Amino acid sequence: MSEKDADLLKTTGVKKKAAPTGTKTYILRSFLDTALIEQACAPDAEIREIEQKEHVDENEEFAEDDNSVGQRSTGSIFSWHASDQLAATGILYVVLALILVEGRVVSDGDLRAMLKRLQLPASAAVPLNSQATNGQSLTIDAYLAQLTRQGYLEKLHVGTAAAVKGGQKRARATQAPTGGDDHLHAFEWRWGARALTEVGERGIAQFVAEFMESQPGHGEEEDEEEDAVGAGRDEGTQRRVQVIFKGIERAAAGGQLLEAR
């Protein structure tokens, strides 16, 4: 305690307020039942019709074949398209999926190479809606830095104690530095605590499995065979999703996938 603080305490009896400690990081989670959330996200024809009438898109920017009014709408109680950063969240989920299927850890070079193949180089813009506090877009580099600050991702120096915690799979030998001072600049990416808490590995794996199964042409031959023997398409779809899910679980190379916690 400084002499000035001691005099203040002596004359007023008021203690100096202690400086706050901690990271000031918080995680907000919903405790709604997952079945209720799924119902709230399900499209409803009446809700969609109301949304279309309330928000007419005169320029037909979001015109769709089944939407004569031209307004993009989900027709669900939860209007994700109006309130959430859908593009940014989608890119986050892609990054988390890439890390997961690479064995829960991927080198910085490999991650950026994969993003580039997805038309997401370092300078690509991540569009944000009007509710964003940092402008209308971010570059991929700036967005990855933001995700790191927010706790969704961890970017660690290769070979540090933190980078090998938990006994999870390390970066592949082909990712290792080849010599010189390269190792001083080598980084690898992992999931952050916030991603594990808010999304969970199983959630990302399910998202990827359902997306892959829904691609045009996927499983059409199997559907024809199932129809021939009387098996339902829904049953076949669920089986294919489960097969893809198991493949992602094997690729994660670290045991059973974790639920959001």
Secondary structure by P-SEA (a helix, b strand, c coil): ccaaaaaaaaacccccccccccccbbbbbbcccaaaaaaaacccaaaaaaaaaaccccccccccccccccccccccccccccccaaaaaaaaaaaaaaaaaacccccaaaaaaaaaaacccccccccccccccccccccaaaaaaaaaaaccbbbbcccccccccccccccccccccccccccccbbbbbbcccccccccaaaaaaaaaaaaaaccccaaaaaaaaaaacccaaaaaaaaaaaaaaaaaaaaccccccccc
